[in-house]
Amino acid sequence: FSYLKKYIICLGIQISSKVVINLAHRQSKWTPLMQMSANLSDITSIRSFFEFRTLDPEGAVFYGDTKEGQDWFVLSLRDGIPEMQIGKADILVSVKGGRKLNDGAWHLLELRNEGKFVVLEVNNKVELVVGLHSKLVEDDLTGKIRLALGGMLVDKQKLFHPFEPEIDACIRGGHWLNLSTTWDTDSTWEPRPCFSEIKKGSYFPGTGVAVFNTSDLPGLKTEEAGITVEIFGSWTGTTLSLQSTGFEYILEVLDGNKDVKEVQLGLKEGSESVALPREPETLTFTILKHSLVVNSVTELEKESLDFFSMWKKGMLLTFGGVPDDSEKAKSTHDLRGCLEKILVQGQVIDLDRALYKHTAVSSHSCPTEAFILAG
């Protein structure tokens, strides 16, 4: 991180044209990764532009407000398409349109004011124009303006069209109005570089997990088919774990030789292992009423347990390791690699919607080549 550290000033960061900022790694869902404020009287430019890259279909990108949040604006993605929402006095506006931006390529975004209109350009082409006028208030050019990246500074209840704010994205080359003010960050924030080239998937670097409550996930369709969790990709370490009162199950994939992978099945009362073919890079975990099955091989039978009932009531399903408060957490190997797709009952699982996700885990992007970083 040496190339980033020289820009750290107290708890602020100056985003130069050479710095790449990873919006994904923030501590809380709605709190921006960074923010700044300035006097409106110091503003001489009404345009901001920056380069933006993501594979994530939804999340908060850029926010601004005046009058301590009474008038506000947020640029986000929904289904990969830009969406602008504006709040002013008694008016709320939400407009979505333009090309999809979640293609993994760098795009130049420019936002500017033209009278009562806000204009979004993508790669020097106008993609979205939003007009707003209120007779109840007049423009006031005194006070402060606040800008933020990756979140909002007003309550989410003010949104006309709610969205999931977390976004796995990177920004570089930012010019914010005419301001040279440093961005303020949380004291616990650590800058994390972006991958040079990305592909779709969820990347686990060997530390960190994503935790779901099974009651929030797709449930049982038929008892015969059970509940299936399918994982595609290339990885080693603890793939998933299940925890409930008095029960813990750990499925760990360890490197074997070039022809096999070993799946280590850990239980509180013991463990066993089974060899699985390395190719294809797919693991199917099936939950039946009284048994757990890995790639069509029954690995655990417990007549005393009703796994369907436990799933419906709520177990912790953890991808990438074991929750830190588990007694097994210190003795397992956290997952390292790219999970290109996770399906539960055939539905794609978005790690941004987890109960908890470690900041080191990238929800929607994997490096095309491991450990190659942008910047």
C-alpha positions in Angstrom: 0.0 0.0 0.0 3.0 2.3 -0.2 1.7 4.2 -3.1 -1.5 5.0 -1.1 0.0 5.8 2.2 1.7 9.0 1.1 -1.8 10.5 0.4 -3.0 9.7 3.9 -3.3 13.0 5.8 -4.6 12.5 9.4 -7.8 10.7 8.7 -8.1 12.1 5.2 -7.1 11.0 1.7 -6.3 13.1 -1.3 -7.6 11.2 -4.4 -5.0 12.0 -7.1 -5.3 10.8 -10.7 -2.8 8.0 -9.8 -4.8 6.6 -6.9 -7.3 3.8 -7.3 -10.0 3.7 -4.5 -11.8 0.5 -3.7 -15.4 1.3 -2.7 -16.1 -2.3 -1.6 -14.1 -2.4 1.7 -16.1 -0.2 4.1 -17.2 -1.0 7.6 -20.9 -0.4 7.5 -23.6 -0.6 4.9 -24.9 2.9 4.4 -21.9 5.0 5.8 -19.8 6.3 2.9 -16.3 5.1 2.5 -15.2 8.7 2.5 -16.7 12.2 2.5 -15.7 15.9 2.3 -17.3 19.2 2.9 -16.6 22.8 1.7 -18.1 26.2 1.7 -20.5 26.8 -1.3 -18.8 30.1 -1.8 -15.6 28.3 -2.7 -17.2 26.4 -5.5 -16.3 27.7 -9.0 -17.0 24.6 -11.0 -20.3 22.6 -11.2 -18.9 19.4 -12.7 -17.3 16.3 -11.2 -15.7 13.5 -13.2 -14.0 10.2 -12.4 -13.3 6.8 -13.8 -15.4 4.0 -12.5 -15.3 0.1 -12.9 -17.5 -2.6 -11.5 -19.2 -5.9 -12.1 -21.7 -5.3 -9.3 -25.3 -4.6 -10.5 -26.3 -2.4 -7.5 -24.9 0.0 -5.1 -24.2 3.7 -4.1 -21.6 5.5 -6.1 -21.6 9.2 -5.5 -23.6 11.5 -3.2 -23.9 15.2 -2.6 -26.0 17.5 -0.4 -26.5 21.0 0.9 -28.4 22.5 3.8 -27.1 19.6 6.0 -29.0 17.1 3.9 -32.2 19.0 3.2 -31.3 19.0 -0.5 -29.5 15.9 -1.6 -28.5 13.8 -4.6 -27.3 10.3 -5.1 -26.0 8.4 -8.1 -26.3 4.6 -7.8 -26.6 1.5 -10.0 -29.6 -0.7 -10.3 -29.4 -3.7 -12.6 -26.1 -2.2 -13.7 -27.9 0.9 -15.1 -27.2 4.4 -13.6 -30.0 5.8 -11.4 -30.2 9.3 -10.0 -32.4 10.3 -7.0 -32.8 13.8 -5.9 -34.6 15.3 -2.9 -35.4 19.0 -2.7 -38.0 20.5 -0.4 -41.2 18.6 -1.0 -40.0 16.9 -4.2 -38.5 13.5 -4.7 -37.3 12.4 -8.1 -35.9 9.0 -9.2 -34.7 8.4 -12.8 -32.9 5.4 -14.2 -31.4 5.1 -17.7 -28.5 4.8 -20.0 -26.1 2.0 -20.7 -25.1 -0.8 -18.2 -21.9 0.0 -16.4 -21.3 -3.3 -14.6 -19.2 -4.8 -17.4 -15.9 -4.8 -15.7 -14.5 -2.0 -18.0 -13.3 1.4 -16.9 -15.8 4.2 -17.8 -15.4 7.9 -17.5 -18.4 9.4 -15.6 -19.1 13.1 -15.5 -21.8 14.8 -13.4 -22.7 18.4 -13.9 -25.4 21.0 -13.3 -27.0 22.8 -16.1 -29.4 25.2 -14.5 -32.2 23.1 -13.0 -30.9 19.9 -14.7 -28.4 17.3 -13.5 -26.6 15.7 -16.4 -24.7 12.4 -16.4 -22.2 11.6 -19.2 -20.6 8.2 -19.7 -17.5 8.1 -21.9 -18.3 11.7 -23.2 -21.8 10.8 -24.2 -24.9 12.1 -22.3 -26.8 9.1 -20.8 -29.1 10.6 -18.3 -30.7 14.1 -17.7 -32.8 14.9 -14.6 -34.7 18.1 -14.2 -36.1 19.4 -10.9 -37.8 22.6 -9.9 -39.5 23.6 -6.6 -41.5 26.8 -6.1 -41.3 26.4 -2.4 -37.6 27.2 -2.0 -35.0 29.4 -3.7 -31.5 28.4 -4.4 -29.2 29.3 -1.6 -25.5 29.6 -2.3 -24.4 29.9 1.3 -23.5 27.3 3.8 -21.8 23.9 3.1 -21.8 21.3 0.4 -21.0 17.7 1.3 -19.8 15.0 -1.1 -19.5 11.3 -0.3 -18.4 8.1 -2.1 -20.0 4.7 -1.7 -22.8 5.7 0.7 -25.2 8.4 1.8 -25.2 11.1 4.5 -29.0 11.2 4.9 -31.3 8.5 6.2 -32.2 5.8 3.7 -35.8 6.4 4.5 -35.6 9.6 2.4 -35.1 7.5 -0.7 -37.9 7.4 -3.3 -36.7 4.1 -4.6 -34.7 2.1 -2.0 -31.6 0.1 -3.1 -28.8 -2.0 -1.6 -25.9 0.5 -1.0 -22.9 -1.8 -0.9 -20.9 -1.9 -4.1 -17.8 -3.8 -5.2 -16.3 -1.1 -7.4 -13.2 1.1 -8.0 -12.8 4.8 -8.7 -9.7 6.6 -10.0 -8.8 9.9 -11.5 -11.4 11.9 -9.6 -11.9 15.6 -9.9 -14.6 16.9 -7.5 -16.0 20.3 -8.5 -12.9 22.4 -8.2 -12.1 21.2 -4.7 -8.7 20.0 -3.5 -10.0 19.2 0.0 -8.9 15.9 1.4 -11.6 13.2 1.9 -12.3 12.2 5.5 -12.4 8.5 6.3 -13.2 6.4 9.3 -10.3 5.9 11.7 -10.5 2.1 11.2 -10.4 2.3 7.4 -7.5 0.7 5.6 -7.0 1.4 1.9 -7.2 -1.8 -0.2 -5.9 -1.8 -3.8 -8.1 -2.9 -6.8 -7.3 -5.9 -9.0 -5.7 -4.9 -12.3 -8.1 -7.1 -14.3 -11.3 -8.6 -13.0 -13.8 -11.4 -13.8 -17.2 -12.3 -12.3 -17.2 -14.1 -9.0 -16.6 -13.6 -5.3 -13.0 -13.5 -4.2 -11.8 -14.7 -0.8 -8.2 -13.8 -0.1 -7.6 -16.3 2.7 -9.2 -14.3 5.4 -12.8 -13.3 6.1 -16.2 -14.9 5.7 -19.7 -14.1 4.5 -22.5 -15.2 6.8 -26.2 -15.8 6.0 -29.2 -16.9 8.0 -30.8 -19.8 6.2 -34.3 -18.5 7.0 -33.5 -15.6 4.6 -32.5 -18.0 1.8 -34.7 -20.0 -0.6 -36.3 -22.9 1.2 -37.5 -26.4 0.5 -39.4 -27.3 -2.6 -39.7 -31.1 -2.3 -38.4 -33.4 0.3 -37.0 -35.7 -2.3 -34.8 -33.0 -3.9 -33.9 -31.4 -0.6 -32.0 -28.1 -0.4 -29.0 -27.7 -2.7 -26.1 -25.3 -2.5 -24.0 -25.3 -5.7 -20.5 -23.7 -5.8 -18.5 -23.1 -9.0 -14.9 -21.9 -9.1 -11.4 -22.6 -8.1 -10.5 -22.5 -4.4 -9.0 -24.2 -1.3 -9.9 -24.0 2.3 -13.2 -24.0 4.2 -15.9 -23.8 1.6 -18.9 -23.5 3.9 -20.0 -24.3 7.4 -23.4 -24.7 9.1 -24.1 -23.8 12.7 -27.1 -24.3 14.9 -27.7 -24.9 18.6 -25.6 -28.0 19.5 -24.6 -28.6 15.9 -21.7 -27.6 13.7 -20.7 -28.8 10.3 -17.6 -27.8 8.3 -16.9 -28.6 4.7 -13.2 -27.9 3.8 -11.6 -28.4 0.4 -7.8 -29.0 0.7 -5.3 -29.3 -2.0 -4.5 -32.8 -2.9 -2.4 -33.9 -5.9 -3.1 -32.6 -9.3 -5.8 -35.2 -9.9 -7.9 -35.0 -6.8 -9.2 -32.6 -4.2 -9.9 -33.7 -0.7 -13.0 -32.6 1.1 -12.6 -32.6 4.8 -15.9 -32.9 6.7 -15.5 -31.7 10.3 -18.1 -32.2 13.0 -18.0 -31.4 16.7 -17.8 -35.1 17.5 -15.2 -36.0 14.8 -14.2 -35.8 11.2 -13.8 -37.8 8.0 -12.7 -37.2 4.5 -13.5 -38.2 0.9 -11.6 -37.7 -2.4 -13.4 -35.9 -5.2 -12.4 -35.3 -8.8 -10.6 -31.9 -9.3 -12.5 -31.3 -12.5 -15.0 -29.8 -13.0 -14.6 -27.1 -10.4 -18.0 -27.7 -8.9 -19.2 -28.7 -5.5 -22.9 -29.6 -4.8 -23.9 -29.7 -1.2 -27.4 -31.2 -0.6 -29.4 -31.1 2.6 -31.9 -33.8 3.1 -34.2 -34.3 6.0 -31.8 -36.4 8.1 -28.6 -36.3 6.0 -26.0 -34.1 4.3 -24.7 -35.0 0.8 -21.6 -33.8 -1.0 -21.5 -34.4 -4.8 -24.0 -37.2 -4.5 -22.1 -39.0 -1.7 -23.9 -39.2 1.7 -21.4 -37.9 4.2 -23.5 -37.4 7.4 -26.7 -39.1 8.6 -28.4 -37.9 11.8 -31.8 -39.4 12.4 -32.1 -37.3 15.5 -31.9 -34.1 13.5 -34.4 -32.6 11.1 -32.3 -30.4 8.8 -35.3 -29.1 6.9 -36.8 -27.7 10.1 -33.4 -26.3 11.2 -33.0 -24.5 7.8 -36.5 -23.0 8.0 -36.0 -21.8 11.6 -32.6 -20.4 10.8 -29.1 -21.8 10.9 -25.9 -19.8 10.1 -24.6 -20.7 6.6 -21.1 -19.3 6.3 -19.1 -19.2 3.1 -15.3 -19.0 3.4 -14.7 -20.2 6.9 -16.3 -20.5 10.3 -17.7 -17.5 12.3 -15.1 -16.1 14.7 -17.1 -17.1 17.8 -17.1 -20.8 16.8 -14.8 -23.1 18.7 -13.6 -24.5 15.3 -12.7 -21.1 13.9 -9.0 -21.2 14.8 -8.5 -24.8 13.6 -9.9 -24.3 10.0 -8.4 -22.8 6.9 -10.2 -19.8 5.6 -11.1 -20.1 1.9 -8.7 -18.7 -0.7 -9.8 -18.4 -4.3 -12.6 -17.4 -6.6 -16.2 -18.6 -6.2 -17.5 -17.8 -9.6 -21.1 -18.5 -8.7 -23.0 -19.6 -5.6 -26.5 -21.0 -6.1 -29.0 -21.9 -3.3 -32.0 -23.8 -4.7 -30.9 -22.6 -8.2 -30.9 -18.9 -7.2 -27.8 -16.8 -7.4 -26.6 -15.6 -3.9 -25.3 -12.0 -3.6 -22.8 -11.7 -0.8 -23.7 -8.0 -0.5 -26.9 -9.2 1.2 -25.2 -11.3 3.8 -25.8 -10.8 7.5 -22.1 -10.1 7.8 -19.3 -10.0 5.2 -15.7 -9.3 6.1 -14.3 -6.2 4.4 -11.5 -8.3 2.7 -14.0 -10.4 0.7 -14.9 -9.0 -2.8 -18.6 -9.7 -3.5 -18.7 -9.4 -7.3 -15.1 -9.5 -8.6 -12.1 -11.9 -8.7 -8.7 -11.2 -10.1 -8.1 -12.7 -13.5 -4.6 -13.4 -12.3 -4.0 -13.7 -8.5 -2.3 -11.0 -6.6 -2.0 -8.6 -9.6 -3.2 -5.2 -8.3 -4.2 -2.0 -10.1 -2.6 1.4 -9.5 
